[in-house]
Each structure stands twice: as C-alpha cells, then as structure tokens.
Amino acid sequence: MIATIINAVAIILGSLFGILLKKKLNARYEATVFTATGIIALVIGIQMALKATHVLAFALALIIGGLVGTLLDIEGGFLRIGERLKKRFAAKDEGSTFAYGFLDASVLFCAGAMAIVGSFKAGTEGDYSLLLTKSVMDGFISVLFASAMGVGVAFSALSVLVYQGLLTILSVWVAPFVSETMLAELTGVGGALVIMIGINLLGLKKLKTADFIPGLLVTILLVLAFPYVPFL
C-alpha cells in the first residue's frame, strides 16, 4: 500500500501546484491550458488505445459497457460524489469544474495498465518500482489538469487510493487470471476513455466518459472467452 499512498500524495502535490498556477492565469491563458491538456489527453489515449489488437472485442466492450453505464447512470453518480466533495471541502466559486476535474482525473489515473500491473507487482512481489514511476507521471499530469480544472483533480487521489489499494490487496487471488492479452485489451479500452476526456476538454463534444467504465469489466469477460470464441 505504501506505493499507492505515494501515488496519491504525488497527485495531491501536483494538483496544489496546478491550482496555484491556475490562480495566476487570466481567462485568455486558461483557455490555452485547457487546449494543451485536451491534446495531451488525446495523445495519451491514442497511445493506450493502439495496444488493443482484438477490434471486435474492443468495439463490443465499448458498446455494451456504454449501454450498461448509461442504464446505471455512472457518470451522474461520479458527478454527485464530486458535488458532495465540493460542498464539503471546496470554495463555492469552483463551479462545475470541480466534479469534472474529479471525474476526469480519476478515470485518467486509474484506466491504464500501469495501475493494474503496478498494484499486482506491489502486492505479490513487494516491487514498488512501477507504481513509483506512475506516481511521478501522475504528479506531472495532475499539475496540468489542476491548472485547467481546479481542486477537484486533487480529490482523484481518493479514487487512486481505493482502486489501487484494492488491487494490491486482492492481487494474490486476481493476478493468476490476468494475462498479457487482457492487459493489452484493458489498456485499449482505457485509452478510449482517455480519448473521450480529451474530446471533452477541447470542447468538441460533451461525452459521458464514466458511463463507458463498465467496458473494462466487459473486456475482462470477453478476454476470458477468447479460447472458446476465437473470432473475438
């Protein structure tokens, strides 16, 4: 758990620096930061999405996962959590960016293979190197996200603590079922979610990113079915 705690602290520290930067920006420069952050999210997302090699499984995961997420209103749930956190901890002038900062940063920091593999290595081998590397990366990215979206980004550290913490604790039982193929396909679908974040930040279209999170679970089920359904 120590590496996950360090990861969360790195996000908080990076976010605090980004918030200080945001306060020094006027509206003109703030728009530039939003654009830069959106492009960075797109680049990261595309790199991740290209890891997927089973296109049909990728498509099914997004479609089925999106339908399930829409039915469950996962995006709305995330935003309600963000709004509660804002009322309790943030200034009233944070506006809607608090909830979206919390949501987008949570998805970005938890969607990649580094979170999964790093947690498994920490839990089963006591090897913290991958999560520590992720901590440095997340710290720098949180500077940009917080400078664009505010203090909500810092609270994504809670999501990282819960997600990576559970993976670390459960790693002994879960790791044997996770293959290279599964990691690649999960990274691909996670990349699609990060691309959606980039599209939102660039203002191209408002996508409900969190509604597609069940696509990650669908991906796991599809990969487990690969030996029995080869055309996937």
N, C-alpha and C positions, 0 to 999 in steps of 0.2 A: 504493500500500500504506500510505502514511502515515496516511490517514484510517481505515483498518481497524485499524491499530495503536492509534490514539487511541481508537477504539471499544472495543477490548479493554481498554485501560488504564482507561477510564471504568467498565466493568463491574467490574473488579478493585477500583477505589477505592470504588465504590458498595457492593460486596459487603463490603469491610472495614468500612465504616461500619455496614452492616446487621448484621454479626457482633458488633460492639461493642454495638449496640442489643439484640441477642438475649441477650447475656450479662447484661444488666441487667433482663431480663423474667423474672418468675416464670411458672409454668405457666398461671395464670389469664389473664395478659395475652398470653401466647404464643398461646393459642387464639384470642384476638381478632385477632391479627396474621394467623394462618392464614386466618381467615374473610375479613378485609379483602382479603388477597392473592388469595384464590379469587374473590371478587366482581370485583376489578379484572381478573383474567384473563378472566372471563366477559364483561365489558363490552368489553374489547379484542377478544376472539374474535368476539363477535356483530357488532361494527362491521366487522371484516375479512370475516366470512362473508357479509355482505349485499352485498359487492362482486360476488359471483358472480351471473351472470344466466342461465347455462345450467344449469338444475336437473338435467336428466338426466345431463349430463356430470359435474356435481358429485357426484351420487349414485354413478355408476359409478366415479369416481375413488376415492371413499372405500371402496366395497365391494371393488373389485379390489385397490386399494392395501393395504387391511387384510388381505385374504387372502394376498397376497404377503408382506407384513411378518410375518404370523403364521407362514407357512411358513419364512421366513428367521430368525425369532426376533430381529428387530431390537431390540426392547425389551430382551431379555436381553443382547444384545451391548453396548448402551449401558450397562446396569447393571454388566456385568462390567468395562467400561472404568472406570466410576465407582468400583467397588470397588478396582481396581488403583491408581487415583489416591489413594484414601483411605488404603490401606495404606502408600503411599509418602510422602504429604505431610500427612495429616490425623491428628488425635488419635483414639485408639481410641473415645472416648465420642461420636463423631459419629453412630454408628448408621446406620440405613438412609437417613436424610435426605440424606446426602452424595451418594449415587448418584442419588437422585431430584431433588435440587437441581441437579446437573449436567445430568441429562436434561431436566427441565422448562425450565430456563433456556436450554439450547441450542436447544430447539425454539422457544421464545418469541422469542429474539433473531434466529433465522435464518429464521423462517417468513414474515415479511412482505415486501411489495413494496419497502419502503424498502431492505432489504438487497440486493435484486436490482438495482433501478434505480440506487441509490446507487453500487454497485460498477461498474455499466456506465458511469455518468457519470464516475466517477473514472478508469476505465481508458481510455475513449475520448476524453474531453474535458478531463481533468485538473480536473474540477469536484468538489470535496470537500464542497460545502455540504450535500447531502442526508445523507451519512454522518456529518458532524459534528453535524447536527441529531439523527440517530438515536443518536449517542453520548450526547448529553445525556439523551434519553429513556431509553435503556437504563441509564444510570448511576442515574437516579432509581428505575427499576423494580427494579434489582438490589438497592437498599437494602431494599426491601420483601421481595423474595424471599429474600435472605440472612438477614434478621431472622426469617423463618419457617423456612427450610430449611438455613441454615448455610453453611459454607465451600464446599460443592460448587458453589454458584452461581458463585463466582469462577472456577472452572475451566471454566465455559462460555465464557470468553474464548478458550480454545483452539479451541473449535468455530467461534466467530466469525472468528478468525484464518484458519483453514483454509478455511471456506466462502466468506467474502467475499474472501479473498485469491485463491482460485482463480477466482472470478467476475471479479475485477478483471483478472487475468492473461489470462483467456480471453475477455474482453469484446469484443475486436476481431472475433473469429470468431463469438461467440454472439449478440451484440446484434442483428444484422440479422434474426434469426429470432424475436425477441421483440416481440410486438405489444401494444397496449393491452388487447385481449381476453385474451391469455394472462396478462398481469399481473393482470387482474381475477380470472380464474378461479383462478390460483395463490394470490392473496390470500384468496379464498373458502375454498379447501381448507385453507390455512394457518390461517385463522380457526377452522375446525372443530377443528384440533389444539389450538389455544389454549383453546377451549371445554372440550375434554377435560381439559386441565391444571386449569382452574377447577373442574370437577366433582371431580377427584381431591383438590384442596386443600380443598374443602368437605366431603370425606368422604362424598359422596352415593353414589359407586360407584367401584370401582377399575378404571380403564380403562388399557389398554396403549397409551398415546399414540404411542410411537415406532413401533409396528407399522403405523401408518397413514401414515408418512412416504412410502412408495412411491406414495401417492396423488398426490403432487406430480409425480412422473415420469409417471404415468398421465394427469394433467391436461394436461401438455405434449403428449403423443401425441394426446389427444382434440382439443385445440385445433388442432393441425396437420391433423386430419382434418375439421374443420368445413366447409371448402369442398367436400368430397366426400360428407359425411354431414350434410346440412343439418338433420335432425331432432334432432341433438345440441344 
